[in-house]
Amino acid sequence: MPKQPILFSIDDDPQVLRSIRGDLRKRYKDEYRILSVESAREALDSLSELKKQGETVALFLSDQRMPEMAGVDFLNAAKQIFPKAKKVLLTAYSDTDAAIRAINEVGLDLYLMKPWDPPEEKLYPILDDLLEDWQAGFQPDFEGIRLLGYQYAPQSHAIKDFLAGNLIPYQWLDIESDSKAEELLGLHHKTLNDLPLVILADGSAISRPSVSELAEKLGLNTRPQHDLYDVVIVGAGPAGLAAAVYGASEGLKTLLIERKAPGGQAGTSSRIENYLGFPNGLSGADLARRAVAQATRFGAEFLTSQEVQKISIEGDYKKLQLASGEEIYSKSVIIASGVDYRKLPAKGEEKFTGAGIYYGAAITEANACINRQVYVVGGGNSAGQGAVYLSKYAAKVNIVIRREDLSATMSAYLIDQIAAIPNIEIIPCTEVVEALGHDHLECVVLKNINTSEAKQVQADSLFIFIGAKPATEWMPDNILRDEKGFVETGREVQAYSNFNNFWKRTRSPFLLETCQPGIFAAGDVRAGAMNRVASAVGEGAMAIKYVHAYLAEH
């Protein structure tokens, strides 16, 4: 429910203040909050706190004769904090000259003679007009988390990506282009060295937080609630989320651990149009939100911003060590850590990552691309979906691919969409070989693969979607992987010459089981996976079937 604007009255006479407060509540309590204070100093202190908390004052009513401060002086100070609020001075007949001078000096809207009985004739009609005028120009402030920072600062991008990925609404305020950002920085007594600055809904501010620090401040679950689980799922992409839904719904004590945000690469997709049951498509974020809600409703526990660094085996139990140093024991494990985008092999890539070069993240940075020149590298569905989404903002979106066309790598429905969008251009047989700029990306160098001709072009943003590498660097050597790092499962692991060094069971591995009994792999991280959302969901559900079979052996 939106916060109500405030009617703020101040008078050092308690009897008069009660009268003001009573009359205001009688008329305006359904639309406004009524606050009353006896001390001018106390009032000014409270106004600063109200501003930090995102409150809005619609109107001030101040007595002129107060011992600490004259009413005109109070209104002048209050105007610095809430400049758009209407200002009314309560005066005696002898103070009318001061009130008239205040009209020019502090922009006084009205002075009101005491007493104002009956209020139906002498108070309400006047305030009604002032409040109607105020409402005409009133734009409610954003209610929720506000993030202040530099557009091309990698740490700002990391926080935006975290908030967006975890479906947490926030308002981005660029310190270089938004006057509101500068105002909030001063209000919280911070400097540019404190950026990025996260202002929470309660008005508190956190300077330069890490993602894990921010997760804790936001009340996200970052610590396991139990020492032992039936199944721990590493990764909350489509496969991991499906495993969590089926595991929890079937009575397993289930823990899902995600190092970034739910949904994986699919979660960053602006529109998935070929997923069964959604003929109009849905965003990856929406799919992730639905799945997280479903899994938690069944009782799955979800850890966010936590990374598994090691899995070891102790008897029939699996021990997972987190980056935080905590250890978790589980009877079984499903590895669904997915894949990461490959790094662009171009000079300058590292310098501008998060400062104009982004991996995925088309939704997060789309607003910064308004009327800009944007390049997308990659010819798969993720690249196509990103380009379609960015075309709504950018002046032009250029898709850079190494092949002659998109037909071999992208779904036909996406190719047709792209062909129908006038501000998208395909640049075939080309690669990005260098990124240039000062503190952020400004240009890229494109090289034609066939002719080796290179040219420099303006590029305000570069989005990378160039295939995937498995997120398996953290895994122990006793889990077999293929030459690209994907986890081997089922029948395939038996082809390895050292298979018997790991496998000590009389049965063969289950279909999604690794060379370590009770450790399974599902989704894109698995060797031979289909790299489709639907197949990842199917594998996640299937993995739970084999978890049950494994647990039944014990």
Sequence and secondary structure as in RCSB ss.txt:
>XXXX:A:sequence
MPKQPILFSIDDDPQVLRSIRGDLRKRYKDEYRILSVESAREALDSLSELKKQGETVALFLSDQRMPEMAGVDFL
NAAKQIFPKAKKVLLTAYSDTDAAIRAINEVGLDLYLMKPWDPPEEKLYPILDDLLEDWQAGFQPDFEGIRLLGY
QYAPQSHAIKDFLAGNLIPYQWLDIESDSKAEELLGLHHKTLNDLPLVILADGSAISRPSVSELAEKLGLNTRPQ
HDLYDVVIVGAGPAGLAAAVYGASEGLKTLLIERKAPGGQAGTSSRIENYLGFPNGLSGADLARRAVAQATRFGA
EFLTSQEVQKISIEGDYKKLQLASGEEIYSKSVIIASGVDYRKLPAKGEEKFTGAGIYYGAAITEANACINRQVY
VVGGGNSAGQGAVYLSKYAAKVNIVIRREDLSATMSAYLIDQIAAIPNIEIIPCTEVVEALGHDHLECVVLKNIN
TSEAKQVQADSLFIFIGAKPATEWMPDNILRDEKGFVETGREVQAYSNFNNFWKRTRSPFLLETCQPGIFAAGDV
RAGAMNRVASAVGEGAMAIKYVHAYLAEH
>XXXX:A:secstr
     EEEEE S HHHHHHHHHHHHHHHTTTSEEEEES HHHHHHHHHHHHHTT  EEEEEEES  SSS HHHHH
HHHHHHSTTSEEEEEE GGGHHHHHHHHHHT   EEEES   SHHHHTHHHHHHHHHHHHHT      SEEEEE 
TT HHHHHHHHHHHHTT  EEEEETTT HHHHHHHHHTT  GGG SEEE TTS EEES  HHHHHHHTT   S S
 SEEEEEEE  SHHHHHHHHHHHHTT  EEEEESS TTHHHHT S B SSTT TT B HHHHHHHHHHHHHHTT 
EEEES  EEEEEEETTEEEEEETTS EEEEEEEEE   EEE     BTHHHHBTTTEEES TTTTGGGGTT EEE
EE  SHHHHHHHHHHTTTSSEEEEE SSS STTTS HHHHHHHHT TTEEEE SEEEEEEEESSSEEEEEEEETT
T  EEEEE SEEEE   EEES TTS TTS B TTS B  GGGGGGSTTHHHH   SS   TTB SSTTEEE GGG
BTT    HHHHHHHHHHHHHHHHHHHHT 
